[in-house]
Each structure stands twice: as C-alpha cells, then as structure tokens.
Amino acid sequence: MEITGSDALVLTAVFIVIGSIGFPIIIELAARGRLAPNRFIGLRSDALLSDPVAWIAGHRAARAPIALSCAAALVLALIALAIPIVPVQAIALFMAAVALLGGGLLGLTRADAAANDAHD
C-alpha cells in the first residue's frame, strides 16, 4: 500500500485534531492540580518542575494562549479534512502548525514567568 501526498495531509490533519483536543485537556488538568509535576506530560521547564505550586501557576498562565491556538488549529485541520483539495489542505495545515507553534511558545513563556513569580 502506497501513501499518497493527499493521504499524508489527511493523516496530518487527524493528528492535529487529536492534539488540539488533547493538549488543552492536559494543560487544564495540570492547572487544576489533578496532574502532578512530571517529566512526561504537560509543560516542562526547570521553573515549572521546581515544585507543585509553580507547576499549577504556570499551567494556569498557559491556559488561554494554548486553548486559543489549539482551537484555531482544530478549525484549520477540520477545514483541511472537509475540503479535499491538496493546496487548500496544505495551506490550512501549515497555518494550523503555525498556530500551534505560536500558542505553544507563548503559553510556555507565560508559564515560565508565572512559575518564577510563584517562588517570590
């Protein structure tokens, strides 16, 4: 079985949909203290992993940018799945990746700052 370019785009869109739903759930669990600091799931930096108070404060600060970027990526991935035209899919998925990267970086930056402030 050969995977075509269109198949790869659809598979990418499906992974973005799954991640765009799952990532905000993980952030919310950590922000509520239901997910303890760990090196496997959630945002990870030295400041965030330093103690549970910093972990919770950081994830609370990251909620909005990550939720918004994941929502945007989810919509774009669904557009890519709904419109089976390869250039449209490619552009939508590129934009979804940019949204996820931007929201993730902004979220991590805010999380780190909040975690450092939690120590003051």
Protein Blocks (a to p, Z undefined) as FASTA:
>chain_A
ZZdfklmmmmmmmmmmmmmmmmmmmmmmmmnopaccdfkbccddfklmmpmklmmmmmmm
mmmmmmmmmmmmmmmmmmmmmmccfklmmmmmmmmmmmmmmmmmmmmmmmmmmmmmmmZZ
